[in-house]
Amino acid sequence: MKKVTSAIGTWFLGILLLVGLFLSIWIVLPAPIFSLLPLSVGAPEISPGLIIFNVSIPILYWVILRLGDYHQPRLLFIGLCLSGLAAILSASPLIQFSSAQQQAQRSIVASLGQDYLKDLPPSLTDKMRSQPLLISDIWGGIPSPKVREDRDILFANPDGVPLTLNIYRPAQVGNYPAIVSIYGGAWQRGNPDSDDTFNRYIAAQGYVVWAISYRHAPTYHFPIQIEDVRQALTYIKNHAAETETNLDRVAIIGRSAGAQLAMLAAYQDPPFPIRAVVNYYGPVNLTAGYDDVPTPDPIESRATLRAFLGGTPQTVPELYRQASPINAVKSALPASLLIYGGKDHIVESKYGSYLAQQLRSAGNQAVFIEIPWADHAFDAVFSGMSNQLALYYTERFLAWALVQ
């Protein structure tokens, strides 16, 4: 009976070992198709947990061998090899973290100066994350104090399509810097609730956050989307006083497709001055993105761009040019923070790096941060490793731009 129990336990642990290895592979392997993207995005973010999981399997197997009579040296050897491989894969983000954080620190200091935070009030710095990575937050989540929320506010109704926004404000009444938040989703999906956790978190830091919407492709092609964003900015301008918004201190942040719209809105004569723009893995050069698709290509980039722009670079070249933030680069632009994932096969990090170079060449301040293990939409796991690093520098960048 003891031998049978040991055999069952051994095979069960073997299944768990394969599960751990399967999940760990996606830390380094990009998703070949869209349905596998959650694995490629999520596995690196929970990698500390996978380390524990993968290391515990051979330990439990050794315990079973000690307690039972079922001995399979070959299985033990294979299991140790596979669990060792899984542990190495799951440890790779942690191994790279210190180097990535140092490079991020060098980038922000090179652009903003060594003492870029020296004039910030303690009331703000005390709310910031104390470290770029807190393992405890991966398990327990990043705390987010309560804020005031006003949802589903209609700001426009073009073509009979209701466009709404959410407003997030600190708990206490005051007059605050503002952040305009634009969701991603390949220009085809999403709503102002999409980045709700981030919006509540950053509002608690002392900002009014405006999460806006726009009409979606393929029903509506560019430039409809940027026109809707500008209409939302005009609404914010007209309602700033009643919403405790300081129009002299506004930044705009976007993710993926939302980052492309955020950059265009900030770089091309907005209705009021924008002090800073934060770009999380946003498309930069849509013509290049069409001509040089990544491999693998999990979202079928060319089909996505055709749905957004209504054609190819050959049939509607002017729209591709107008929709590419790289073509809006000039002098005297708002400071830019560009954060990309090194494993991203939807918007490759090389485009963010090139944009940063072009912005600096034109005399602008630009901070480029690459997170080597991160995939597209890494911040969907809000307490994950990548978003902790991104959040650490995003909140400091915004405080530098809007508060002091």
KEDREN-355020 format. One record per residue (C-alpha): x, y, z; chain. Coordinates in nm, 2 decimals. Layout:
N
     c1     c2     c3 chain
      X      Y      Z     A
...
This chain:
404
     c1     c2     c3 chain
   0.00   0.00   0.00     A
   0.28   0.24   0.09     A
   0.44   0.17  -0.25     A
   0.12   0.24  -0.44     A
   0.07   0.56  -0.25     A
   0.43   0.67  -0.33     A
   0.37   0.59  -0.70     A
   0.05   0.80  -0.71     A
   0.22   1.09  -0.53     A
   0.52   1.07  -0.76     A
   0.31   1.08  -1.08     A
   0.10   1.36  -0.94     A
   0.42   1.56  -0.86     A
   0.53   1.49  -1.22     A
   0.22   1.65  -1.35     A
   0.28   1.95  -1.13     A
   0.64   1.97  -1.25     A
   0.52   1.98  -1.61     A
   0.27   2.25  -1.53     A
   0.54   2.46  -1.37     A
   0.77   2.41  -1.66     A
   0.49   2.50  -1.91     A
   0.42   2.82  -1.73     A
   0.79   2.91  -1.69     A
   0.86   2.86  -2.06     A
   0.63   3.16  -2.13     A
   0.86   3.39  -1.93     A
   1.10   3.38  -2.22     A
   0.88   3.26  -2.51     A
   0.66   3.52  -2.69     A
   0.30   3.43  -2.76     A
   0.27   3.31  -3.12     A
  -0.11   3.37  -3.12     A
  -0.34   3.61  -2.94     A
  -0.51   3.34  -2.73     A
  -0.17   3.26  -2.57     A
  -0.09   3.62  -2.50     A
  -0.21   3.61  -2.13     A
   0.05   3.34  -2.06     A
   0.33   3.54  -2.22     A
   0.22   3.85  -2.03     A
   0.14   3.70  -1.70     A
   0.41   3.44  -1.64     A
   0.70   3.69  -1.60     A
   0.49   3.90  -1.36     A
   0.43   3.61  -1.12     A
   0.78   3.45  -1.17     A
   0.88   3.47  -0.79     A
   0.58   3.25  -0.72     A
   0.69   3.01  -1.00     A
   1.04   2.99  -0.85     A
   0.89   2.86  -0.52     A
   0.66   2.63  -0.71     A
   0.93   2.48  -0.92     A
   1.18   2.44  -0.64     A
   0.93   2.27  -0.41     A
   0.85   1.99  -0.65     A
   1.19   1.80  -0.61     A
   1.18   1.86  -0.24     A
   0.83   1.70  -0.22     A
   0.95   1.42  -0.44     A
   1.24   1.35  -0.20     A
   1.00   1.34   0.09     A
   0.78   1.09  -0.09     A
   1.09   0.87  -0.16     A
   1.19   0.88   0.21     A
   0.84   0.79   0.33     A
   0.76   0.52   0.07     A
   0.91   0.23  -0.11     A
   0.86   0.35  -0.47     A
   1.21   0.41  -0.62     A
   1.26   0.53  -0.98     A
   1.61   0.68  -1.00     A
   1.56   0.76  -1.37     A
   1.23   0.95  -1.30     A
   1.40   1.13  -1.02     A
   1.69   1.24  -1.25     A
   1.45   1.35  -1.52     A
   1.24   1.54  -1.27     A
   1.54   1.71  -1.12     A
   1.66   1.82  -1.46     A
   1.32   1.95  -1.57     A
   1.25   2.13  -1.24     A
   1.60   2.28  -1.26     A
   1.53   2.42  -1.60     A
   1.19   2.55  -1.49     A
   1.35   2.72  -1.18     A
   1.62   2.88  -1.40     A
   1.35   3.01  -1.64     A
   1.13   3.14  -1.36     A
   1.43   3.31  -1.19     A
   1.53   3.50  -1.51     A
   1.33   3.82  -1.44     A
   1.46   3.85  -1.08     A
   1.82   3.79  -1.21     A
   1.77   4.08  -1.46     A
   1.58   4.31  -1.23     A
   1.88   4.49  -1.07     A
   2.03   4.56  -1.41     A
   1.70   4.68  -1.55     A
   1.64   4.91  -1.26     A
   1.99   5.06  -1.27     A
   1.94   5.13  -1.64     A
   1.61   5.29  -1.57     A
   1.77   5.51  -1.30     A
   2.05   5.62  -1.53     A
   1.79   5.71  -1.80     A
   1.58   5.92  -1.58     A
   1.87   6.10  -1.42     A
   2.03   6.16  -1.76     A
   1.72   6.34  -1.88     A
   1.58   6.50  -1.56     A
   1.90   6.55  -1.35     A
   2.04   6.39  -1.04     A
   1.83   6.60  -0.81     A
   1.50   6.58  -1.00     A
   1.31   6.50  -0.68     A
   1.47   6.73  -0.43     A
   1.20   7.00  -0.43     A
   0.90   6.76  -0.39     A
   0.71   6.80  -0.06     A
   0.72   6.51   0.19     A
   0.34   6.48   0.17     A
   0.39   6.35  -0.18     A
   0.71   6.15  -0.16     A
   0.58   5.96   0.14     A
   0.30   5.83  -0.07     A
   0.54   5.70  -0.34     A
   0.66   5.34  -0.35     A
   0.96   5.30  -0.14     A
   1.13   5.04  -0.36     A
   1.11   4.94  -0.73     A
   1.01   4.59  -0.63     A
   0.83   4.46  -0.32     A
   0.79   4.09  -0.33     A
   0.51   4.11  -0.07     A
   0.30   4.32  -0.31     A
   0.31   4.05  -0.57     A
   0.11   3.83  -0.32     A
  -0.09   4.09  -0.14     A
  -0.14   4.35  -0.41     A
  -0.04   4.71  -0.42     A
  -0.25   4.91  -0.17     A
  -0.47   5.18  -0.31     A
  -0.65   5.43  -0.07     A
  -1.00   5.53  -0.14     A
  -1.07   5.82  -0.38     A
  -1.37   6.00  -0.51     A
  -1.51   5.86  -0.83     A
  -1.75   6.00  -1.09     A
  -1.83   5.76  -1.37     A
  -2.00   5.75  -1.71     A
  -2.00   6.13  -1.76     A
  -2.11   6.21  -2.12     A
  -1.87   6.45  -2.28     A
  -1.98   6.41  -2.65     A
  -2.22   6.23  -2.87     A
  -2.08   6.24  -3.22     A
  -2.27   6.04  -3.48     A
  -2.50   5.92  -3.21     A
  -2.21   5.74  -3.03     A
  -2.20   5.83  -2.66     A
  -1.85   5.92  -2.54     A
  -1.80   5.91  -2.17     A
  -1.53   5.96  -1.91     A
  -1.45   5.88  -1.55     A
  -1.31   6.13  -1.30     A
  -1.10   6.01  -1.01     A
  -1.01   6.26  -0.73     A
  -0.83   6.25  -0.40     A
  -1.04   6.19  -0.10     A
  -1.01   6.55   0.02     A
  -1.14   6.85  -0.17     A
  -0.86   7.07  -0.32     A
  -0.70   7.19  -0.64     A
  -0.49   6.92  -0.80     A
  -0.26   6.85  -1.10     A
  -0.44   6.64  -1.35     A
  -0.36   6.33  -1.56     A
  -0.56   6.23  -1.87     A
  -0.57   5.85  -1.91     A
  -0.63   5.69  -2.25     A
  -0.69   5.31  -2.27     A
  -0.55   5.08  -2.53     A
  -0.71   4.79  -2.72     A
  -0.58   4.80  -3.08     A
  -0.81   5.11  -3.13     A
  -1.10   4.85  -3.14     A
  -1.20   4.79  -2.78     A
  -1.18   4.93  -2.42     A
  -1.36   5.19  -2.21     A
  -1.27   5.44  -1.94     A
  -1.29   5.16  -1.68     A
  -1.00   4.97  -1.85     A
  -0.72   5.10  -1.63     A
  -0.93   5.15  -1.32     A
  -0.68   5.02  -1.07     A
  -0.40   5.25  -1.20     A
  -0.63   5.55  -1.21     A
  -0.75   5.50  -0.86     A
  -0.39   5.44  -0.74     A
  -0.25   5.76  -0.90     A
  -0.55   5.97  -0.80     A
  -0.47   5.88  -0.43     A
  -0.12   6.03  -0.49     A
  -0.28   6.37  -0.53     A
  -0.40   6.40  -0.89     A
  -0.73   6.44  -1.07     A
  -0.74   6.16  -1.32     A
  -0.96   6.19  -1.63     A
  -1.01   5.85  -1.80     A
  -1.16   5.93  -2.15     A
  -1.31   5.73  -2.44     A
  -1.30   5.75  -2.81     A
  -1.48   5.58  -3.11     A
  -1.34   5.25  -3.22     A
  -1.22   5.09  -3.54     A
  -1.31   4.94  -3.77     A
  -1.64   5.13  -3.77     A
  -1.45   5.45  -3.74     A
  -1.11   5.51  -3.90     A
  -0.83   5.76  -3.80     A
  -0.84   6.06  -3.75     A
  -1.17   6.01  -3.57     A
  -1.00   5.88  -3.26     A
  -0.77   6.17  -3.21     A
  -1.06   6.41  -3.28     A
  -1.25   6.25  -3.00     A
  -0.95   6.28  -2.77     A
  -0.92   6.65  -2.85     A
  -1.29   6.69  -2.78     A
  -1.24   6.53  -2.44     A
  -0.95   6.77  -2.37     A
  -1.18   7.06  -2.46     A
  -1.44   6.93  -2.21     A
  -1.17   6.90  -1.94     A
  -1.07   7.26  -2.01     A
  -1.43   7.38  -1.98     A
  -1.49   7.19  -1.66     A
  -1.16   7.23  -1.48     A
  -1.27   7.47  -1.21     A
  -1.57   7.26  -1.09     A
  -1.36   6.94  -1.09     A
  -1.06   7.07  -0.89     A
  -0.83   7.05  -1.19     A
  -0.53   7.27  -1.23     A
  -0.50   7.32  -1.60     A
  -0.15   7.46  -1.57     A
  -0.03   7.11  -1.45     A
  -0.16   6.84  -1.68     A
   0.00   6.52  -1.81     A
  -0.14   6.26  -2.05     A
  -0.08   5.89  -2.03     A
  -0.17   5.61  -2.26     A
  -0.12   5.24  -2.32     A
  -0.06   5.08  -2.65     A
  -0.31   5.23  -2.89     A
  -0.40   5.48  -2.62     A
  -0.03   5.58  -2.60     A
  -0.03   5.66  -2.97     A
  -0.33   5.89  -2.92     A
  -0.17   6.04  -2.61     A
   0.15   6.13  -2.80     A
  -0.04   6.28  -3.09     A
  -0.26   6.48  -2.85     A
   0.04   6.61  -2.65     A
   0.27   6.68  -2.94     A
   0.02   6.85  -3.17     A
  -0.12   7.18  -3.02     A
  -0.36   7.06  -2.75     A
  -0.64   7.28  -2.63     A
  -0.43   7.37  -2.32     A
  -0.06   7.31  -2.24     A
   0.04   6.95  -2.16     A
   0.34   6.93  -1.93     A
   0.43   6.57  -1.98     A
   0.33   6.25  -2.17     A
   0.37   5.89  -2.05     A
   0.38   5.63  -2.32     A
   0.34   5.27  -2.22     A
   0.44   5.05  -2.52     A
   0.27   5.28  -2.78     A
   0.31   5.25  -3.16     A
   0.55   5.51  -3.29     A
   0.59   5.46  -3.66     A
   0.28   5.30  -3.81     A
   0.43   5.27  -4.16     A
   0.73   5.08  -4.03     A
   0.50   4.88  -3.81     A
   0.32   4.76  -4.12     A
   0.62   4.70  -4.33     A
   0.83   4.52  -4.06     A
   0.59   4.31  -3.86     A
   0.74   4.12  -3.56     A
   0.78   3.74  -3.55     A
   0.57   3.60  -3.40     A
   0.28   3.84  -3.46     A
   0.01   3.75  -3.22     A
  -0.24   4.03  -3.31     A
  -0.19   4.02  -3.69     A
  -0.05   4.37  -3.69     A
  -0.12   4.45  -4.06     A
  -0.49   4.36  -4.02     A
  -0.51   4.58  -3.71     A
  -0.35   4.87  -3.88     A
  -0.58   4.83  -4.19     A
  -0.88   4.83  -3.96     A
  -0.76   5.15  -3.79     A
  -0.65   5.35  -4.09     A
  -0.88   5.20  -4.36     A
  -0.60   5.08  -4.59     A
  -0.23   5.01  -4.63     A
   0.07   5.25  -4.64     A
   0.04   5.23  -5.02     A
  -0.33   5.32  -5.04     A
  -0.35   5.58  -4.76     A
   0.01   5.69  -4.70     A
  -0.09   6.03  -4.56     A
  -0.30   5.88  -4.29     A
  -0.01   5.65  -4.18     A
   0.21   5.96  -4.17     A
  -0.03   6.16  -3.97     A
  -0.10   5.88  -3.73     A
   0.27   5.82  -3.65     A
   0.39   6.01  -3.34     A
   0.75   6.00  -3.48     A
   0.64   6.25  -3.74     A
   0.51   6.50  -3.48     A
   0.85   6.54  -3.32     A
   0.98   6.89  -3.30     A
   1.14   7.12  -3.04     A
   0.97   7.24  -2.72     A
   0.75   6.93  -2.67     A
   0.64   6.81  -2.33     A
   0.87   6.58  -2.14     A
   0.82   6.22  -2.23     A
   0.84   5.89  -2.04     A
   0.85   5.59  -2.27     A
   0.83   5.24  -2.12     A
   0.85   4.93  -2.33     A
   0.88   4.55  -2.28     A
   1.19   4.38  -2.42     A
   0.98   4.07  -2.50     A
   0.70   4.27  -2.67     A
   0.61   4.13  -3.01     A
   0.31   4.37  -3.07     A
   0.50   4.70  -3.04     A
   0.87   4.63  -3.03     A
   1.09   4.83  -2.79     A
   1.32   4.94  -3.07     A
   1.05   5.19  -3.17     A
   1.04   5.35  -2.83     A
   1.41   5.37  -2.82     A
   1.42   5.54  -3.16     A
   1.15   5.79  -3.05     A
   1.35   5.88  -2.74     A
   1.65   5.95  -2.96     A
   1.46   6.17  -3.19     A
   1.30   6.36  -2.91     A
   1.64   6.43  -2.75     A
   1.79   6.53  -3.08     A
   1.51   6.79  -3.11     A
   1.60   6.93  -2.77     A
   1.33   6.76  -2.57     A
   1.35   6.57  -2.24     A
   1.28   6.20  -2.29     A
   1.32   5.90  -2.06     A
   1.33   5.56  -2.22     A
   1.29   5.25  -2.00     A
   1.30   4.90  -2.13     A
   1.19   4.61  -1.91     A
   1.38   4.31  -2.06     A
   1.14   4.03  -1.96     A
   0.81   4.22  -2.00     A
   0.56   4.16  -2.28     A
   0.30   4.39  -2.42     A
   0.03   4.50  -2.16     A
   0.26   4.39  -1.87     A
   0.07   4.63  -1.64     A
  -0.24   4.42  -1.67     A
  -0.09   4.24  -1.38     A
  -0.09   4.55  -1.16     A
   0.12   4.41  -0.87     A
   0.35   4.22  -1.10     A
   0.72   4.27  -1.13     A
   0.72   4.48  -1.45     A
   0.44   4.72  -1.34     A
   0.61   4.77  -1.00     A
   0.92   4.89  -1.18     A
   0.72   5.10  -1.42     A
   0.50   5.25  -1.15     A
   0.80   5.34  -0.94     A
   0.94   5.56  -1.21     A
   0.60   5.68  -1.35     A
   0.49   5.83  -1.02     A
   0.83   6.00  -0.98     A
   0.82   6.13  -1.34     A
   0.47   6.27  -1.29     A
   0.56   6.43  -0.96     A
   0.87   6.60  -1.12     A
   0.66   6.72  -1.41     A
   0.34   6.84  -1.23     A
   0.42   6.92  -0.87     A
   0.75   7.10  -0.82     A
